[in-house]
């Protein structure tokens, strides 16, 4: 498999019972450890309706709607259930054939006692025979303040578009970090149009006054 990293810069413009920690002893500062993943992470020919991730301790989930990033996006978000020391992710829609999916849990997973975060745990699978391996990376900067733009959507669209794709969900997306940087992994090897959007209503669309948006005027390869 080939792996490529494409550097990009975009300038944005305005537009039940609780588990109780035992007393005594040193404070637990270790995040939960993954014991098993079913199906296995990085699986191909994926056809399961759910994913079960087991940990070495009880966990809790925080703000899945804000923290969990699934690329390509799904029209219906999966459901997340905790069963003993396992996280069960159930898909609520049919998966697209021959597609590599990436699920990044951000800071949603943490242990039940001390709240230690398992940061950016990522589960990747393909419904086809191989995993896409291209990457797109860059940095978002506010055009007026020249400061990094955090928590903005960075979206890739397979087709060249003449105007802003207001009515379509992107093929891939991620969120920019505090320093404005972003990285989209497991992307297919083909041309894309790239947009950045400070999405105020979480619908992937530039449709609210005051939303910031930026884009490159040419396709990336």
N, C-alpha and C positions, 0 to 999 in steps of 0.2 A: 504494500500500500504506500502511496505517496502522501507526504504531509507538507503542506505549504502554509506560510504565515504571510498575510498581506497587510502591511501597515497602512492605516487610514487615519486621517484627522477630519472631523466634521465640526463646523462652526454653527452653533444654534442661533436662530433669529427668533424674535418675539412672534408671534403669530397667535359515683361510686366512691370508694374509700381512698384517702390519700396516703401514699407511702411516706413514713416519717423517718428522717435520718437518725441513726443511732448517735447517742451522745458520747463525748470523749474521743480522744485520738485526733490525728491531724485532719484538717479539712480536705475533703475530696475536691481536687481541682482537675480531674481527668475526665474528658468527654466520653460519652458512651462508645463502646467498641462494637464493631459489626462482627457477628459470628458466622452468619450465613445469608445468602441472597438466593431466592428461588423465584423464577429462573435465575441463572447465574448472570452477573453483570457482564456486559459486552457480548450478550448472546446475539446470534443471528437466527433467521427463520423463526422469529418470535411470534407465537400465536396464543399466548396466555391471556386470560381476562384479568389477571391480578399479579401483583408482585408482593412477596413476603420477605421482609428484611428483619432478621433476628439480632438482638443486641445482648450484651452481657449484663444489663441492668434495666430497670424500668425507665421508660422515657416519657416525655411529653412533647406535644407539638404546639408551636406558637405561630400564629398569623400565617397560615399556609397560603391564603389568597395573596398575601403580599410577598412572602419569602420564596415560595416554590415557583421556579421558572421552568416551563416545559417548552421545548423547541423541537419541531414545529409546534405552534399552539394548537390546542384542542378546543372545538366548539363547546364541548361539555367537559368541565373539569373533573378529574378523577375524585373519588372519595377516599378519605384517609381514616383508617381505624386502628386503634391500639388494642392488641390482644396479648395480655400478659407482657412479655418482653419483646413483642414483635410489632412491626408496623406493616399494615396491609394496605396496599394501594390498589383500588379497584377501578378499572376503566369503564366509563359510562358511554362510550361510543366505539364504533368500529375503527380500528387503526388503519392508516393508509398503507397499501401494499408497497413493498420495495422502498421503505423509508427508514432512515435512522432517526431515532428519538433520543433526546437528552433531557433528563429530569434533574435539575439542580435544586436542592432543598435549602440553599442559603443558610440562614440561621434558625430554621424552623425546628430542628431536632436538638433536644437538650436532655440531660438526665433529670430524673424526677426529684432528686433531693437538693442538689446544690445549683441546678440550672446551668451546668457546664455545657457549652455549645459544641456540637459536632458541625463545624463550619464547612459549608459548600460541599457536602456529600453529594456525589453525582452518580446517577444510574443511567447507563446507556444501553440501548438495544436496537436491533434492526429487524424489520419485518421482511427483509430480503436476505439474500445470500451473503452480503458483505456490509461492513460498517463504513460509512462515509468518513473521510479522514482529513478533509481540508479545514483550514481555520481562517477566520477574519478577525483582526485586532486593530485597535485605534484609540483615539482619545477625543472626548467632546469638550469644547471650549465655548463659553458664552461670548457672542460676538461683541457685546457692549462692555461687559466688565472684564473680559479676557480671563475670567476665572474658570476652573474646571466645573463641568456640569455633572452632578451626581443624580442617581435614581431616574435617569431618562431611558426610554426604550430605544434600542438600536435594532432596526428591522431590515431583513433582507427579503427581496421579492425576486422570484425566478424570472419573470418577464419584464422586458423594458416597458416602462409606462411613460406616456406623454405628460401626465398630470399626477397629482398626489393620489395615491391609492386609498381613497376615503372609504371604500365599501368592501375591502378585501382584508382578510387576516394574513399577516406576513408568513412566509415559508419558514423563516428562522428569526429568532429575536433573543435579546438578552437585556440586562440593565447595566448602566454605567456605574462604576464604583465611586467612592468619595473623591478620588483624584481624577475623575473623568474618564478613566481607562475602561475599555470593554474588550471582551474576547468571546467569540462565537465559535464553538468547536463542532466537529463532526458535520461539516457542510459538504454538500455535493459539489462536484467539479464542473461548474457551468457558470455563465454570466449572471450577475445579480444587480438589481437596483438597491441602493442603501439609503435609508431614512433614519433620522433621530428625532424623537418626539418626547416632550415632557407631557406625558399623558395624564390629564387631570381627572378623567372619569373612567380610566381602565378599560377602554374599548378598542385600543389600537388605532383610533381615528383622530384626525385633526379637525375637531368639530366644536371646540370650546374657545370662546374669546380669551386671549391671553396665553394660550398654550404656545410653547416654544417649539419650533421645528427647524430641522436642518437636513440637507441632502447633498449628495454629489450629483453633478449634472451629466455624469457618464456612468456606464456600467463598470462594475469591477469584475475581474476574472481571477 
